[in-house]
Amino acid sequence: MPPLTEQAIKSTVPKPKNYKLFDGYGLYLLVTPTGGKHFKLAYRYDGKQNILAIGTWPITTLSKARNLAFQAKEHLSEGVVDPSVRKKAAKQAKSEAIDTASRSMNLSGVNRSSLHGKRRREISNIGATA
């Protein structure tokens, strides 16, 4: 079976059940009944079959999906860490950074409720002086 092309991806139509279009080396496009097109990578780690979500087409192009799949396969060959575990760790680190930033903004000493009350009084005073 020939590898996927952008034209083949564009021309896919949803069917009543999910179906896969294979590109090669474990990369495939999952087409859902609602019309979603998701790149996935099937791989083995420690003797177990796993699936890594690469991205959604058209946001993730075919060439980008191939590059990301190749990077994940490189990490597998080095035996460093399972790509799905690595992805989850990166997502967790990003989430913690956002939480830390939002906490620092909330603790900056600005009392939003009192500020809101001042604004309301200032606006009502403007109308009284006119």
C-alpha positions as CSV (number, residue, x, y, z in Angstrom):
1,M,0.0,0.0,0.0
2,P,1.5,3.4,-0.9
3,P,2.1,6.0,1.8
4,L,-0.5,8.7,2.5
5,T,-0.6,11.9,0.6
6,E,-2.2,15.3,1.5
7,Q,-4.7,14.8,-1.4
8,A,-5.7,11.4,-0.1
9,I,-6.3,12.9,3.4
10,K,-8.4,15.7,1.9
11,S,-10.6,13.3,0.0
12,T,-11.4,11.0,2.9
13,V,-15.0,10.9,3.9
14,P,-16.4,9.7,7.2
15,K,-18.0,6.3,7.5
16,P,-20.3,4.9,10.2
17,K,-17.3,3.5,12.1
18,N,-13.8,4.6,12.7
19,Y,-11.3,3.5,10.1
20,K,-7.5,3.9,9.6
21,L,-5.4,4.9,6.7
22,F,-1.9,3.7,7.1
23,D,1.2,5.7,6.2
24,G,4.0,3.3,7.3
25,Y,6.3,2.7,10.3
26,G,3.3,2.7,12.6
27,L,1.9,6.1,11.6
28,Y,-1.7,6.1,10.6
29,L,-4.7,8.5,10.2
30,L,-7.8,7.7,12.2
31,V,-10.9,9.0,10.5
32,T,-13.9,9.2,12.8
33,P,-17.7,9.1,12.0
34,T,-17.9,12.8,12.8
35,G,-15.2,13.6,10.2
36,G,-12.3,14.1,12.6
37,K,-8.9,13.1,11.2
38,H,-6.3,12.2,13.8
39,F,-2.7,11.1,13.3
40,K,-1.6,8.3,15.6
41,L,1.5,6.3,16.0
42,A,1.4,2.6,17.0
43,Y,4.6,1.3,18.7
44,R,5.8,-1.3,21.1
45,Y,7.6,-0.5,24.4
46,D,8.6,-3.2,26.9
47,G,6.7,-5.7,24.8
48,K,3.4,-3.9,25.0
49,Q,1.5,-2.3,22.2
50,N,0.9,1.5,22.7
51,I,-0.6,4.3,20.7
52,L,0.6,7.9,20.7
53,A,-1.6,10.7,19.6
54,I,0.4,12.9,17.2
55,G,-2.1,15.6,16.2
56,T,-5.2,16.5,14.3
57,W,-5.3,17.2,10.6
58,P,-5.2,19.9,9.1
59,I,-3.5,21.6,12.1
60,T,-0.8,18.9,12.0
61,T,0.2,18.4,8.4
62,L,1.3,15.0,7.1
63,S,5.0,16.1,6.9
64,K,4.9,17.4,10.5
65,A,3.2,14.1,11.7
66,R,5.9,12.1,10.0
67,N,8.6,14.2,11.7
68,L,7.0,13.8,15.1
69,A,6.6,10.1,14.6
70,F,10.2,9.8,13.5
71,Q,11.4,11.7,16.6
72,A,9.3,9.3,18.8
73,K,10.8,6.3,17.1
74,E,14.3,7.7,17.6
75,H,13.6,8.0,21.4
76,L,12.3,4.5,21.4
77,S,15.4,3.2,19.7
78,E,17.6,5.0,22.2
79,G,15.6,3.3,24.9
80,V,15.4,6.5,26.9
81,V,11.7,6.7,27.8
82,D,8.3,5.7,26.5
83,P,7.1,8.5,24.2
84,S,3.6,8.7,25.8
85,V,5.2,9.0,29.3
86,R,7.4,11.8,27.9
87,K,4.4,13.6,26.4
88,K,2.5,13.3,29.7
89,A,5.4,14.7,31.6
90,A,5.8,17.7,29.3
91,K,2.0,18.4,29.6
92,Q,2.2,18.2,33.4
93,A,5.2,20.6,33.5
94,K,3.3,23.1,31.3
95,S,0.2,22.8,33.5
96,E,2.3,23.4,36.7
97,A,3.9,26.4,35.1
98,I,0.5,27.9,34.3
99,D,-0.7,27.2,37.8
100,T,2.3,28.9,39.3
101,A,1.9,31.9,37.1
102,S,-1.8,32.2,37.9
103,R,-1.1,31.9,41.6
104,S,1.5,34.6,41.5
105,M,-0.9,37.0,39.8
106,N,-3.6,36.2,42.4
107,L,-1.2,36.8,45.3
108,S,0.1,40.1,43.9
109,G,-1.7,42.1,46.6
110,V,-4.5,43.5,44.4
111,N,-7.9,43.0,46.0
112,R,-10.1,42.8,43.0
113,S,-13.4,43.1,44.8
114,S,-12.4,46.4,46.5
115,L,-11.1,47.7,43.1
116,H,-14.4,46.8,41.5
117,G,-16.3,48.7,44.2
118,K,-14.1,51.8,43.8
119,R,-14.7,51.8,40.0
120,R,-18.5,51.7,40.6
121,R,-18.4,54.6,43.0
122,E,-16.1,56.7,40.7
123,I,-18.5,56.2,37.8
124,S,-21.5,57.1,39.9
125,N,-19.7,60.2,41.2
126,I,-18.9,61.3,37.6
127,G,-22.6,61.4,36.8
128,A,-23.4,63.4,40.0
129,T,-21.0,66.2,39.2
130,A,-22.3,66.9,35.7
